[in-house]
């Protein structure tokens, strides 16, 4: 009986999976079945942690704003500041406000004075 040489499609698919897992350690980068399991796990973790990162950054911006607001000049809570911003229809997001609070506090005080008028 003659020997049949199989095609390259399955090998190409496995090679693509191995490239994804090249940085994994031990069996997780060598055995195809383990690689597929680790790939699924890695992609799930990446998706979950992207959402977690957004939450953490929002918490950081709020924390920075609150620290500056409760400082010397303003003496107001964070929630009241955000409420007053929305009442005056000054649409600044928390990221921009936190950057202003860190880099140029005088600008933040000017924005606060606009709100208080």
C-alpha positions as CSV (number, residue, x, y, z in Angstrom):
1,X,0.0,0.0,0.0
2,X,1.3,3.4,-0.9
3,X,1.9,6.1,1.7
4,X,-0.4,9.0,1.7
5,X,1.0,12.4,2.5
6,X,-1.5,14.5,4.3
7,X,-2.2,18.2,3.5
8,X,-0.8,21.2,5.3
9,X,-4.1,22.8,6.5
10,X,-4.1,21.3,10.0
11,X,-0.4,21.9,10.4
12,X,-0.9,25.5,9.4
13,X,-3.8,25.9,11.9
14,X,-1.7,24.5,14.7
15,X,1.3,26.6,13.8
16,X,-0.9,29.7,14.0
17,X,-2.1,28.7,17.5
18,X,1.5,28.0,18.6
19,X,2.5,31.5,17.5
20,X,-0.1,33.0,19.9
21,X,1.3,30.9,22.7
22,X,5.0,31.4,22.0
23,X,5.5,33.4,25.2
24,X,3.8,30.9,27.5
25,X,5.9,28.6,29.7
26,X,6.4,24.9,29.6
27,X,3.7,22.6,28.2
28,X,1.4,25.6,27.6
29,X,3.6,26.6,24.6
30,X,4.2,23.1,23.2
31,X,1.2,20.8,23.3
32,X,-1.7,21.8,20.9
33,X,-4.5,20.8,23.2
34,X,-3.1,22.7,26.2
35,X,-2.3,25.7,24.0
36,X,-5.9,26.0,22.9
37,X,-7.1,25.9,26.5
38,X,-4.6,28.5,27.5
39,X,-5.5,30.7,24.5
40,X,-9.2,30.7,25.5
41,X,-8.2,31.5,29.1
42,X,-5.9,34.3,28.1
43,X,-8.4,35.9,25.8
44,X,-11.1,35.8,28.5
45,X,-8.7,37.3,31.1
46,X,-7.8,40.1,28.6
47,X,-11.4,40.9,28.0
48,X,-12.2,41.0,31.7
49,X,-9.2,43.1,32.6
50,X,-9.9,45.7,30.0
51,X,-13.2,46.4,31.7
52,X,-11.5,46.4,35.1
53,X,-8.9,48.8,33.8
54,X,-11.6,51.3,32.8
55,X,-13.1,51.0,36.3
56,X,-9.8,51.5,38.0
57,X,-8.9,54.6,35.9
58,X,-12.3,56.2,36.6
59,X,-11.7,55.6,40.4
60,X,-8.2,57.1,40.1
61,X,-9.6,60.3,38.4
62,X,-12.3,60.7,41.0
63,X,-9.8,60.2,43.8
64,X,-7.5,62.8,42.3
65,X,-10.3,65.3,41.8
66,X,-11.6,64.8,45.3
67,X,-8.2,65.3,46.8
68,X,-7.7,68.6,45.1
69,X,-11.3,69.8,45.7
70,X,-11.1,69.1,49.4
71,X,-7.9,71.1,49.5
72,X,-7.3,74.7,50.6
73,X,-9.4,76.9,48.4
74,X,-12.5,75.0,47.3
75,X,-13.7,73.0,50.3
76,X,-16.5,71.2,48.6
77,X,-17.2,67.5,48.0
78,X,-16.6,65.8,44.7
79,X,-20.3,64.9,44.2
80,X,-21.4,68.5,44.7
81,X,-18.9,69.7,42.1
82,X,-20.0,67.2,39.5
83,X,-23.7,68.1,40.2
84,X,-22.9,71.9,39.8
85,X,-21.0,71.2,36.6
86,X,-24.0,69.4,35.1
87,X,-26.4,72.2,36.3
88,X,-24.3,74.8,34.6
89,X,-23.9,72.6,31.5
90,X,-20.1,72.6,31.6
91,X,-19.4,69.2,30.1
92,X,-15.9,68.2,31.2
93,X,-15.3,64.5,31.8
94,X,-13.4,63.2,34.8
95,X,-10.2,62.4,32.9
96,X,-9.8,66.0,31.7
97,X,-10.7,67.4,35.1
98,X,-8.1,65.2,36.8
99,X,-5.4,66.2,34.3
100,X,-6.3,69.9,34.9
101,X,-6.2,69.3,38.7
102,X,-2.7,67.8,38.5
103,X,-1.1,70.0,35.9
104,X,-2.7,73.4,36.5
105,X,-4.7,73.8,39.7
106,X,-5.4,77.5,39.1
107,X,-7.3,76.6,36.0
108,X,-9.5,74.2,38.1
109,X,-10.1,77.1,40.6
110,X,-11.2,79.3,37.6
111,X,-13.7,76.6,36.5
112,X,-14.9,76.3,40.1
113,X,-15.4,80.1,40.3
114,X,-17.4,79.9,37.1
115,X,-19.7,77.4,38.7
116,X,-20.2,79.4,41.8
117,X,-21.3,82.5,40.0
